[in-house]
Amino acid sequence: MAVVAERAFTSRSTLQKVEAGDANVSIGIYAAVLHALGLLDGLGEVADIAGDSVGQALASAELPKRVRLRRPPEPPPRD
C-alpha cells in the first residue's frame, strides 16, 4: 500500500479512503491511484455513453414521437 501511495503522490490515509470509496476524495486522487496501478486507460470508459444502455433508453424516451416540418413562408406576390 505504501508503494501505491508513493506512486500516486498521496498519503496512505488518503489511499485508505480511496479503497473505502470515500466520496470526499477528489477525482484527481482517484485518477492518480489508477495511474499508479496501471489502470488509467479504463477511466475513459466510465462516462462512455456507448456502454450506458439505461441512459440511452432514457434519452430516447424523451425524444418527440413525431416531428412536423414547417414549410418556409411563401414570398409575397409580385406586382
PyMOL Python script that loads the backbone (N, CA, C, O; Angstrom):
from pymol import cmd

cmd.read_pdbstr("""\
ATOM      1  N   MET A   1       0.823  -1.186   0.000  1.00  0.00           N
ATOM      2  CA  MET A   1       0.000   0.000   0.000  1.00  0.00           C
ATOM      3  C   MET A   1       0.870   1.254   0.000  1.00  0.00           C
ATOM      4  O   MET A   1       0.509   2.252  -0.624  1.00  0.00           O
ATOM      5  N   ALA A   2       1.975   1.220   0.669  1.00  0.00           N
ATOM      6  CA  ALA A   2       2.854   2.382   0.732  1.00  0.00           C
ATOM      7  C   ALA A   2       3.427   2.710  -0.642  1.00  0.00           C
ATOM      8  O   ALA A   2       3.606   3.881  -0.977  1.00  0.00           O
ATOM      9  N   VAL A   3       3.715   1.680  -1.439  1.00  0.00           N
ATOM     10  CA  VAL A   3       4.276   1.893  -2.769  1.00  0.00           C
ATOM     11  C   VAL A   3       3.243   2.579  -3.671  1.00  0.00           C
ATOM     12  O   VAL A   3       3.575   3.511  -4.403  1.00  0.00           O
ATOM     13  N   VAL A   4       2.006   2.119  -3.615  1.00  0.00           N
ATOM     14  CA  VAL A   4       0.951   2.727  -4.433  1.00  0.00           C
ATOM     15  C   VAL A   4       0.724   4.168  -4.006  1.00  0.00           C
ATOM     16  O   VAL A   4       0.580   5.045  -4.857  1.00  0.00           O
ATOM     17  N   ALA A   5       0.691   4.429  -2.712  1.00  0.00           N
ATOM     18  CA  ALA A   5       0.507   5.796  -2.218  1.00  0.00           C
ATOM     19  C   ALA A   5       1.653   6.694  -2.685  1.00  0.00           C
ATOM     20  O   ALA A   5       1.427   7.843  -3.067  1.00  0.00           O
ATOM     21  N   GLU A   6       2.861   6.181  -2.654  1.00  0.00           N
ATOM     22  CA  GLU A   6       4.015   6.962  -3.096  1.00  0.00           C
ATOM     23  C   GLU A   6       3.941   7.246  -4.595  1.00  0.00           C
ATOM     24  O   GLU A   6       4.202   8.369  -5.026  1.00  0.00           O
ATOM     25  N   ARG A   7       3.591   6.245  -5.382  1.00  0.00           N
ATOM     26  CA  ARG A   7       3.486   6.428  -6.836  1.00  0.00           C
ATOM     27  C   ARG A   7       2.330   7.351  -7.216  1.00  0.00           C
ATOM     28  O   ARG A   7       2.382   8.013  -8.253  1.00  0.00           O
ATOM     29  N   ALA A   8       1.293   7.400  -6.390  1.00  0.00           N
ATOM     30  CA  ALA A   8       0.138   8.269  -6.650  1.00  0.00           C
ATOM     31  C   ALA A   8       0.323   9.642  -6.025  1.00  0.00           C
ATOM     32  O   ALA A   8      -0.567  10.488  -6.117  1.00  0.00           O
ATOM     33  N   PHE A   9       1.466   9.876  -5.389  1.00  0.00           N
ATOM     34  CA  PHE A   9       1.775  11.154  -4.743  1.00  0.00           C
ATOM     35  C   PHE A   9       0.699  11.540  -3.731  1.00  0.00           C
ATOM     36  O   PHE A   9       0.238  12.681  -3.700  1.00  0.00           O
ATOM     37  N   THR A  10       0.314  10.581  -2.915  1.00  0.00           N
ATOM     38  CA  THR A  10      -0.689  10.828  -1.883  1.00  0.00           C
ATOM     39  C   THR A  10      -0.283  10.100  -0.609  1.00  0.00           C
ATOM     40  O   THR A  10       0.685   9.340  -0.602  1.00  0.00           O
ATOM     41  N   SER A  11      -1.019  10.333   0.455  1.00  0.00           N
ATOM     42  CA  SER A  11      -0.699   9.688   1.733  1.00  0.00           C
ATOM     43  C   SER A  11      -1.392   8.329   1.836  1.00  0.00           C
ATOM     44  O   SER A  11      -2.319   8.024   1.085  1.00  0.00           O
ATOM     45  N   ARG A  12      -0.923   7.533   2.773  1.00  0.00           N
ATOM     46  CA  ARG A  12      -1.546   6.222   2.984  1.00  0.00           C
ATOM     47  C   ARG A  12      -2.962   6.372   3.502  1.00  0.00           C
ATOM     48  O   ARG A  12      -3.827   5.560   3.174  1.00  0.00           O
ATOM     49  N   SER A  13      -3.217   7.397   4.306  1.00  0.00           N
ATOM     50  CA  SER A  13      -4.577   7.598   4.824  1.00  0.00           C
ATOM     51  C   SER A  13      -5.539   7.956   3.696  1.00  0.00           C
ATOM     52  O   SER A  13      -6.686   7.508   3.685  1.00  0.00           O
ATOM     53  N   THR A  14      -5.070   8.762   2.748  1.00  0.00           N
ATOM     54  CA  THR A  14      -5.922   9.090   1.600  1.00  0.00           C
ATOM     55  C   THR A  14      -6.154   7.855   0.744  1.00  0.00           C
ATOM     56  O   THR A  14      -7.255   7.650   0.232  1.00  0.00           O
ATOM     57  N   LEU A  15      -5.137   7.042   0.588  1.00  0.00           N
ATOM     58  CA  LEU A  15      -5.287   5.801  -0.174  1.00  0.00           C
ATOM     59  C   LEU A  15      -6.297   4.876   0.505  1.00  0.00           C
ATOM     60  O   LEU A  15      -7.064   4.195  -0.175  1.00  0.00           O
ATOM     61  N   GLN A  16      -6.302   4.847   1.821  1.00  0.00           N
ATOM     62  CA  GLN A  16      -7.300   4.051   2.539  1.00  0.00           C
ATOM     63  C   GLN A  16      -8.706   4.586   2.283  1.00  0.00           C
ATOM     64  O   GLN A  16      -9.655   3.810   2.166  1.00  0.00           O
ATOM     65  N   LYS A  17      -8.843   5.902   2.194  1.00  0.00           N
ATOM     66  CA  LYS A  17     -10.147   6.493   1.876  1.00  0.00           C
ATOM     67  C   LYS A  17     -10.581   6.104   0.465  1.00  0.00           C
ATOM     68  O   LYS A  17     -11.757   5.834   0.224  1.00  0.00           O
ATOM     69  N   VAL A  18      -9.621   6.077  -0.472  1.00  0.00           N
ATOM     70  CA  VAL A  18      -9.927   5.653  -1.843  1.00  0.00           C
ATOM     71  C   VAL A  18     -10.408   4.211  -1.837  1.00  0.00           C
ATOM     72  O   VAL A  18     -11.396   3.882  -2.492  1.00  0.00           O
ATOM     73  N   GLU A  19      -9.721   3.357  -1.107  1.00  0.00           N
ATOM     74  CA  GLU A  19     -10.104   1.941  -1.037  1.00  0.00           C
ATOM     75  C   GLU A  19     -11.490   1.771  -0.419  1.00  0.00           C
ATOM     76  O   GLU A  19     -12.214   0.835  -0.759  1.00  0.00           O
ATOM     77  N   ALA A  20     -11.857   2.679   0.490  1.00  0.00           N
ATOM     78  CA  ALA A  20     -13.165   2.603   1.139  1.00  0.00           C
ATOM     79  C   ALA A  20     -14.257   3.249   0.298  1.00  0.00           C
ATOM     80  O   ALA A  20     -15.439   3.136   0.622  1.00  0.00           O
ATOM     81  N   GLY A  21     -13.865   3.935  -0.798  1.00  0.00           N
ATOM     82  CA  GLY A  21     -14.851   4.583  -1.652  1.00  0.00           C
ATOM     83  C   GLY A  21     -15.364   5.895  -1.090  1.00  0.00           C
ATOM     84  O   GLY A  21     -16.501   6.282  -1.358  1.00  0.00           O
ATOM     85  N   ASP A  22     -14.549   6.577  -0.321  1.00  0.00           N
ATOM     86  CA  ASP A  22     -14.934   7.850   0.287  1.00  0.00           C
ATOM     87  C   ASP A  22     -15.230   8.888  -0.795  1.00  0.00           C
ATOM     88  O   ASP A  22     -14.383   9.155  -1.647  1.00  0.00           O
ATOM     89  N   ALA A  23     -16.425   9.472  -0.764  1.00  0.00           N
ATOM     90  CA  ALA A  23     -16.841  10.453  -1.772  1.00  0.00           C
ATOM     91  C   ALA A  23     -16.147  11.804  -1.594  1.00  0.00           C
ATOM     92  O   ALA A  23     -16.216  12.645  -2.490  1.00  0.00           O
ATOM     93  N   ASN A  24     -15.491  12.028  -0.476  1.00  0.00           N
ATOM     94  CA  ASN A  24     -14.812  13.295  -0.230  1.00  0.00           C
ATOM     95  C   ASN A  24     -13.426  13.360  -0.865  1.00  0.00           C
ATOM     96  O   ASN A  24     -12.784  14.410  -0.841  1.00  0.00           O
ATOM     97  N   VAL A  25     -12.965  12.259  -1.428  1.00  0.00           N
ATOM     98  CA  VAL A  25     -11.667  12.233  -2.097  1.00  0.00           C
ATOM     99  C   VAL A  25     -11.869  12.752  -3.521  1.00  0.00           C
ATOM    100  O   VAL A  25     -12.817  12.355  -4.199  1.00  0.00           O
ATOM    101  N   SER A  26     -10.988  13.630  -3.971  1.00  0.00           N
ATOM    102  CA  SER A  26     -11.158  14.242  -5.298  1.00  0.00           C
ATOM    103  C   SER A  26     -10.930  13.220  -6.409  1.00  0.00           C
ATOM    104  O   SER A  26     -10.235  12.221  -6.222  1.00  0.00           O
ATOM    105  N   ILE A  27     -11.524  13.488  -7.554  1.00  0.00           N
ATOM    106  CA  ILE A  27     -11.387  12.607  -8.708  1.00  0.00           C
ATOM    107  C   ILE A  27      -9.936  12.559  -9.181  1.00  0.00           C
ATOM    108  O   ILE A  27      -9.501  11.566  -9.764  1.00  0.00           O
ATOM    109  N   GLY A  28      -9.197  13.625  -8.928  1.00  0.00           N
ATOM    110  CA  GLY A  28      -7.779  13.641  -9.294  1.00  0.00           C
ATOM    111  C   GLY A  28      -6.978  12.601  -8.530  1.00  0.00           C
ATOM    112  O   GLY A  28      -6.074  11.975  -9.082  1.00  0.00           O
ATOM    113  N   ILE A  29      -7.308  12.421  -7.266  1.00  0.00           N
ATOM    114  CA  ILE A  29      -6.622  11.398  -6.465  1.00  0.00           C
ATOM    115  C   ILE A  29      -6.968  10.015  -7.000  1.00  0.00           C
ATOM    116  O   ILE A  29      -6.094   9.157  -7.120  1.00  0.00           O
ATOM    117  N   TYR A  30      -8.253   9.794  -7.324  1.00  0.00           N
ATOM    118  CA  TYR A  30      -8.650   8.512  -7.906  1.00  0.00           C
ATOM    119  C   TYR A  30      -7.888   8.256  -9.202  1.00  0.00           C
ATOM    120  O   TYR A  30      -7.431   7.139  -9.444  1.00  0.00           O
ATOM    121  N   ALA A  31      -7.749   9.291 -10.039  1.00  0.00           N
ATOM    122  CA  ALA A  31      -7.024   9.143 -11.299  1.00  0.00           C
ATOM    123  C   ALA A  31      -5.553   8.837 -11.044  1.00  0.00           C
ATOM    124  O   ALA A  31      -4.963   8.020 -11.751  1.00  0.00           O
ATOM    125  N   ALA A  32      -4.956   9.477 -10.050  1.00  0.00           N
ATOM    126  CA  ALA A  32      -3.551   9.223  -9.721  1.00  0.00           C
ATOM    127  C   ALA A  32      -3.351   7.795  -9.233  1.00  0.00           C
ATOM    128  O   ALA A  32      -2.356   7.154  -9.571  1.00  0.00           O
ATOM    129  N   VAL A  33      -4.286   7.301  -8.446  1.00  0.00           N
ATOM    130  CA  VAL A  33      -4.194   5.916  -7.952  1.00  0.00           C
ATOM    131  C   VAL A  33      -4.369   4.942  -9.119  1.00  0.00           C
ATOM    132  O   VAL A  33      -3.642   3.953  -9.212  1.00  0.00           O
ATOM    133  N   LEU A  34      -5.317   5.212 -10.001  1.00  0.00           N
ATOM    134  CA  LEU A  34      -5.492   4.348 -11.178  1.00  0.00           C
ATOM    135  C   LEU A  34      -4.237   4.347 -12.042  1.00  0.00           C
ATOM    136  O   LEU A  34      -3.845   3.309 -12.575  1.00  0.00           O
ATOM    137  N   HIS A  35      -3.610   5.508 -12.179  1.00  0.00           N
ATOM    138  CA  HIS A  35      -2.368   5.591 -12.939  1.00  0.00           C
ATOM    139  C   HIS A  35      -1.259   4.778 -12.276  1.00  0.00           C
ATOM    140  O   HIS A  35      -0.503   4.078 -12.949  1.00  0.00           O
ATOM    141  N   ALA A  36      -1.170   4.876 -10.965  1.00  0.00           N
ATOM    142  CA  ALA A  36      -0.156   4.132 -10.227  1.00  0.00           C
ATOM    143  C   ALA A  36      -0.364   2.625 -10.363  1.00  0.00           C
ATOM    144  O   ALA A  36       0.597   1.856 -10.327  1.00  0.00           O
ATOM    145  N   LEU A  37      -1.603   2.211 -10.517  1.00  0.00           N
ATOM    146  CA  LEU A  37      -1.910   0.783 -10.661  1.00  0.00           C
ATOM    147  C   LEU A  37      -1.911   0.336 -12.129  1.00  0.00           C
ATOM    148  O   LEU A  37      -2.099  -0.847 -12.415  1.00  0.00           O
ATOM    149  N   GLY A  38      -1.703   1.267 -13.047  1.00  0.00           N
ATOM    150  CA  GLY A  38      -1.704   0.921 -14.466  1.00  0.00           C
ATOM    151  C   GLY A  38      -3.095   0.722 -15.031  1.00  0.00           C
ATOM    152  O   GLY A  38      -3.261   0.025 -16.032  1.00  0.00           O
ATOM    153  N   LEU A  39      -4.095   1.322 -14.409  1.00  0.00           N
ATOM    154  CA  LEU A  39      -5.489   1.146 -14.826  1.00  0.00           C
ATOM    155  C   LEU A  39      -6.124   2.431 -15.349  1.00  0.00           C
ATOM    156  O   LEU A  39      -7.348   2.508 -15.458  1.00  0.00           O
ATOM    157  N   LEU A  40      -5.332   3.423 -15.668  1.00  0.00           N
ATOM    158  CA  LEU A  40      -5.870   4.719 -16.066  1.00  0.00           C
ATOM    159  C   LEU A  40      -6.626   4.653 -17.389  1.00  0.00           C
ATOM    160  O   LEU A  40      -7.543   5.445 -17.607  1.00  0.00           O
ATOM    161  N   ASP A  41      -6.264   3.730 -18.275  1.00  0.00           N
ATOM    162  CA  ASP A  41      -6.942   3.636 -19.573  1.00  0.00           C
ATOM    163  C   ASP A  41      -8.430   3.350 -19.412  1.00  0.00           C
ATOM    164  O   ASP A  41      -9.220   3.773 -20.256  1.00  0.00           O
ATOM    165  N   GLY A  42      -8.835   2.658 -18.372  1.00  0.00           N
ATOM    166  CA  GLY A  42     -10.239   2.339 -18.150  1.00  0.00           C
ATOM    167  C   GLY A  42     -11.066   3.512 -17.677  1.00  0.00           C
ATOM    168  O   GLY A  42     -12.294   3.437 -17.680  1.00  0.00           O
ATOM    169  N   LEU A  43     -10.417   4.607 -17.265  1.00  0.00           N
ATOM    170  CA  LEU A  43     -11.157   5.765 -16.757  1.00  0.00           C
ATOM    171  C   LEU A  43     -12.023   6.411 -17.842  1.00  0.00           C
ATOM    172  O   LEU A  43     -13.095   6.937 -17.541  1.00  0.00           O
ATOM    173  N   GLY A  44     -11.577   6.376 -19.081  1.00  0.00           N
ATOM    174  CA  GLY A  44     -12.353   6.952 -20.172  1.00  0.00           C
ATOM    175  C   GLY A  44     -13.638   6.200 -20.446  1.00  0.00           C
ATOM    176  O   GLY A  44     -14.572   6.759 -21.021  1.00  0.00           O
ATOM    177  N   GLU A  45     -13.700   4.951 -20.048  1.00  0.00           N
ATOM    178  CA  GLU A  45     -14.886   4.139 -20.271  1.00  0.00           C
ATOM    179  C   GLU A  45     -15.968   4.381 -19.225  1.00  0.00           C
ATOM    180  O   GLU A  45     -17.102   3.933 -19.395  1.00  0.00           O
ATOM    181  N   VAL A  46     -15.637   5.070 -18.167  1.00  0.00           N
ATOM    182  CA  VAL A  46     -16.597   5.304 -17.090  1.00  0.00           C
ATOM    183  C   VAL A  46     -17.785   6.123 -17.575  1.00  0.00           C
ATOM    184  O   VAL A  46     -18.930   5.795 -17.266  1.00  0.00           O
ATOM    185  N   ALA A  47     -17.529   7.164 -18.317  1.00  0.00           N
ATOM    186  CA  ALA A  47     -18.609   8.043 -18.771  1.00  0.00           C
ATOM    187  C   ALA A  47     -18.934   7.856 -20.250  1.00  0.00           C
ATOM    188  O   ALA A  47     -19.538   8.733 -20.868  1.00  0.00           O
ATOM    189  N   ASP A  48     -18.540   6.724 -20.818  1.00  0.00           N
ATOM    190  CA  ASP A  48     -18.801   6.477 -22.235  1.00  0.00           C
ATOM    191  C   ASP A  48     -20.264   6.123 -22.434  1.00  0.00           C
ATOM    192  O   ASP A  48     -20.755   5.150 -21.863  1.00  0.00           O
ATOM    193  N   ILE A  49     -20.958   6.908 -23.239  1.00  0.00           N
ATOM    194  CA  ILE A  49     -22.392   6.702 -23.447  1.00  0.00           C
ATOM    195  C   ILE A  49     -22.670   5.389 -24.177  1.00  0.00           C
ATOM    196  O   ILE A  49     -23.764   4.837 -24.057  1.00  0.00           O
ATOM    197  N   ALA A  50     -21.705   4.891 -24.922  1.00  0.00           N
ATOM    198  CA  ALA A  50     -21.914   3.650 -25.665  1.00  0.00           C
ATOM    199  C   ALA A  50     -22.156   2.465 -24.722  1.00  0.00           C
ATOM    200  O   ALA A  50     -22.818   1.499 -25.102  1.00  0.00           O
ATOM    201  N   GLY A  51     -21.637   2.532 -23.526  1.00  0.00           N
ATOM    202  CA  GLY A  51     -21.812   1.441 -22.575  1.00  0.00           C
ATOM    203  C   GLY A  51     -22.963   1.649 -21.611  1.00  0.00           C
ATOM    204  O   GLY A  51     -23.161   0.838 -20.706  1.00  0.00           O
ATOM    205  N   ASP A  52     -23.724   2.719 -21.783  1.00  0.00           N
ATOM    206  CA  ASP A  52     -24.806   3.049 -20.862  1.00  0.00           C
ATOM    207  C   ASP A  52     -26.157   2.818 -21.526  1.00  0.00           C
ATOM    208  O   ASP A  52     -26.776   3.755 -22.030  1.00  0.00           O
ATOM    209  N   SER A  53     -26.610   1.569 -21.526  1.00  0.00           N
ATOM    210  CA  SER A  53     -27.868   1.241 -22.198  1.00  0.00           C
ATOM    211  C   SER A  53     -29.071   1.876 -21.498  1.00  0.00           C
ATOM    212  O   SER A  53     -30.036   2.256 -22.160  1.00  0.00           O
ATOM    213  N   VAL A  54     -29.026   1.994 -20.185  1.00  0.00           N
ATOM    214  CA  VAL A  54     -30.128   2.614 -19.449  1.00  0.00           C
ATOM    215  C   VAL A  54     -30.207   4.104 -19.782  1.00  0.00           C
ATOM    216  O   VAL A  54     -31.294   4.631 -20.019  1.00  0.00           O
ATOM    217  N   GLY A  55     -29.071   4.775 -19.799  1.00  0.00           N
ATOM    218  CA  GLY A  55     -29.045   6.194 -20.144  1.00  0.00           C
ATOM    219  C   GLY A  55     -29.523   6.439 -21.562  1.00  0.00           C
ATOM    220  O   GLY A  55     -30.231   7.412 -21.821  1.00  0.00           O
ATOM    221  N   GLN A  56     -29.139   5.561 -22.486  1.00  0.00           N
ATOM    222  CA  GLN A  56     -29.593   5.710 -23.871  1.00  0.00           C
ATOM    223  C   GLN A  56     -31.101   5.517 -23.974  1.00  0.00           C
ATOM    224  O   GLN A  56     -31.767   6.231 -24.723  1.00  0.00           O
ATOM    225  N   ALA A  57     -31.644   4.555 -23.226  1.00  0.00           N
ATOM    226  CA  ALA A  57     -33.086   4.313 -23.243  1.00  0.00           C
ATOM    227  C   ALA A  57     -33.842   5.511 -22.673  1.00  0.00           C
ATOM    228  O   ALA A  57     -34.880   5.900 -23.206  1.00  0.00           O
ATOM    229  N   LEU A  58     -33.327   6.096 -21.594  1.00  0.00           N
ATOM    230  CA  LEU A  58     -33.971   7.270 -21.004  1.00  0.00           C
ATOM    231  C   LEU A  58     -33.921   8.460 -21.958  1.00  0.00           C
ATOM    232  O   LEU A  58     -34.898   9.199 -22.083  1.00  0.00           O
ATOM    233  N   ALA A  59     -32.786   8.647 -22.632  1.00  0.00           N
ATOM    234  CA  ALA A  59     -32.665   9.756 -23.573  1.00  0.00           C
ATOM    235  C   ALA A  59     -33.599   9.553 -24.764  1.00  0.00           C
ATOM    236  O   ALA A  59     -34.192  10.513 -25.258  1.00  0.00           O
ATOM    237  N   SER A  60     -33.731   8.318 -25.225  1.00  0.00           N
ATOM    238  CA  SER A  60     -34.630   8.037 -26.351  1.00  0.00           C
ATOM    239  C   SER A  60     -36.086   8.247 -25.965  1.00  0.00           C
ATOM    240  O   SER A  60     -36.892   8.667 -26.796  1.00  0.00           O
ATOM    241  N   ALA A  61     -36.431   7.964 -24.724  1.00  0.00           N
ATOM    242  CA  ALA A  61     -37.812   8.128 -24.267  1.00  0.00           C
ATOM    243  C   ALA A  61     -38.211   9.601 -24.240  1.00  0.00           C
ATOM    244  O   ALA A  61     -39.395   9.919 -24.355  1.00  0.00           O
ATOM    245  N   GLU A  62     -37.249  10.496 -24.092  1.00  0.00           N
ATOM    246  CA  GLU A  62     -37.549  11.925 -24.044  1.00  0.00           C
ATOM    247  C   GLU A  62     -37.647  12.562 -25.424  1.00  0.00           C
ATOM    248  O   GLU A  62     -38.056  13.718 -25.536  1.00  0.00           O
ATOM    249  N   LEU A  63     -37.285  11.839 -26.469  1.00  0.00           N
ATOM    250  CA  LEU A  63     -37.375  12.394 -27.821  1.00  0.00           C
ATOM    251  C   LEU A  63     -38.833  12.496 -28.239  1.00  0.00           C
ATOM    252  O   LEU A  63     -39.654  11.677 -27.825  1.00  0.00           O
ATOM    253  N   PRO A  64     -39.163  13.484 -29.048  1.00  0.00           N
ATOM    254  CA  PRO A  64     -40.552  13.593 -29.505  1.00  0.00           C
ATOM    255  C   PRO A  64     -40.913  12.408 -30.395  1.00  0.00           C
ATOM    256  O   PRO A  64     -40.080  11.901 -31.145  1.00  0.00           O
ATOM    257  N   LYS A  65     -42.154  11.982 -30.300  1.00  0.00           N
ATOM    258  CA  LYS A  65     -42.614  10.830 -31.078  1.00  0.00           C
ATOM    259  C   LYS A  65     -42.821  11.196 -32.543  1.00  0.00           C
ATOM    260  O   LYS A  65     -42.638  10.364 -33.431  1.00  0.00           O
ATOM    261  N   ARG A  66     -43.204  12.441 -32.786  1.00  0.00           N
ATOM    262  CA  ARG A  66     -43.499  12.866 -34.142  1.00  0.00           C
ATOM    263  C   ARG A  66     -42.979  14.282 -34.331  1.00  0.00           C
ATOM    264  O   ARG A  66     -43.124  15.142 -33.462  1.00  0.00           O
ATOM    265  N   VAL A  67     -42.386  14.494 -35.460  1.00  0.00           N
ATOM    266  CA  VAL A  67     -41.837  15.811 -35.755  1.00  0.00           C
ATOM    267  C   VAL A  67     -42.502  16.324 -37.021  1.00  0.00           C
ATOM    268  O   VAL A  67     -42.560  15.621 -38.030  1.00  0.00           O
ATOM    269  N   ARG A  68     -43.006  17.555 -36.964  1.00  0.00           N
ATOM    270  CA  ARG A  68     -43.609  18.178 -38.134  1.00  0.00           C
ATOM    271  C   ARG A  68     -42.656  19.235 -38.658  1.00  0.00           C
ATOM    272  O   ARG A  68     -42.166  20.081 -37.910  1.00  0.00           O
ATOM    273  N   LEU A  69     -42.406  19.172 -39.938  1.00  0.00           N
ATOM    274  CA  LEU A  69     -41.552  20.167 -40.567  1.00  0.00           C
ATOM    275  C   LEU A  69     -42.407  21.326 -41.036  1.00  0.00           C
ATOM    276  O   LEU A  69     -43.464  21.134 -41.636  1.00  0.00           O
ATOM    277  N   ARG A  70     -41.949  22.502 -40.763  1.00  0.00           N
ATOM    278  CA  ARG A  70     -42.686  23.696 -41.189  1.00  0.00           C
ATOM    279  C   ARG A  70     -42.219  24.100 -42.581  1.00  0.00           C
ATOM    280  O   ARG A  70     -41.032  24.056 -42.904  1.00  0.00           O
ATOM    281  N   ARG A  71     -43.177  24.487 -43.376  1.00  0.00           N
ATOM    282  CA  ARG A  71     -42.855  24.987 -44.709  1.00  0.00           C
ATOM    283  C   ARG A  71     -42.356  26.414 -44.576  1.00  0.00           C
ATOM    284  O   ARG A  71     -42.825  27.173 -43.728  1.00  0.00           O
ATOM    285  N   PRO A  72     -41.402  26.769 -45.421  1.00  0.00           N
ATOM    286  CA  PRO A  72     -40.964  28.175 -45.373  1.00  0.00           C
ATOM    287  C   PRO A  72     -42.095  29.077 -45.874  1.00  0.00           C
ATOM    288  O   PRO A  72     -42.889  28.665 -46.721  1.00  0.00           O
ATOM    289  N   PRO A  73     -42.169  30.290 -45.361  1.00  0.00           N
ATOM    290  CA  PRO A  73     -43.230  31.199 -45.806  1.00  0.00           C
ATOM    291  C   PRO A  73     -43.092  31.478 -47.296  1.00  0.00           C
ATOM    292  O   PRO A  73     -41.987  31.606 -47.823  1.00  0.00           O
ATOM    293  N   GLU A  74     -44.221  31.569 -47.954  1.00  0.00           N
ATOM    294  CA  GLU A  74     -44.207  31.859 -49.391  1.00  0.00           C
ATOM    295  C   GLU A  74     -43.880  33.332 -49.595  1.00  0.00           C
ATOM    296  O   GLU A  74     -44.312  34.184 -48.818  1.00  0.00           O
ATOM    297  N   PRO A  75     -43.125  33.626 -50.628  1.00  0.00           N
ATOM    298  CA  PRO A  75     -42.796  35.040 -50.873  1.00  0.00           C
ATOM    299  C   PRO A  75     -44.049  35.795 -51.315  1.00  0.00           C
ATOM    300  O   PRO A  75     -44.955  35.198 -51.896  1.00  0.00           O
ATOM    301  N   PRO A  76     -44.109  37.091 -51.047  1.00  0.00           N
ATOM    302  CA  PRO A  76     -45.288  37.879 -51.456  1.00  0.00           C
ATOM    303  C   PRO A  76     -45.381  37.922 -52.986  1.00  0.00           C
ATOM    304  O   PRO A  76     -44.359  37.859 -53.669  1.00  0.00           O
ATOM    305  N   PRO A  77     -46.595  38.029 -53.522  1.00  0.00           N
ATOM    306  CA  PRO A  77     -46.759  38.072 -54.995  1.00  0.00           C
ATOM    307  C   PRO A  77     -46.139  39.344 -55.572  1.00  0.00           C
ATOM    308  O   PRO A  77     -46.152  40.409 -54.956  1.00  0.00           O
ATOM    309  N   ARG A  78     -45.611  39.191 -56.746  1.00  0.00           N
ATOM    310  CA  ARG A  78     -45.005  40.354 -57.415  1.00  0.00           C
ATOM    311  C   ARG A  78     -46.067  41.115 -58.191  1.00  0.00           C
ATOM    312  O   ARG A  78     -46.975  40.517 -58.768  1.00  0.00           O
ATOM    313  N   ASP A  79     -45.954  42.390 -58.200  1.00  0.00           N
ATOM    314  CA  ASP A  79     -46.936  43.236 -58.927  1.00  0.00           C
ATOM    315  C   ASP A  79     -46.608  43.350 -60.376  1.00  0.00           C
ATOM    316  O   ASP A  79     -47.325  44.018 -61.121  1.00  0.00           O
TER     317      ASP A  79
END
""", "prot")
cmd.dss("prot")
cmd.show_as("cartoon", "prot")
cmd.util.cbc("prot")
cmd.orient("prot")
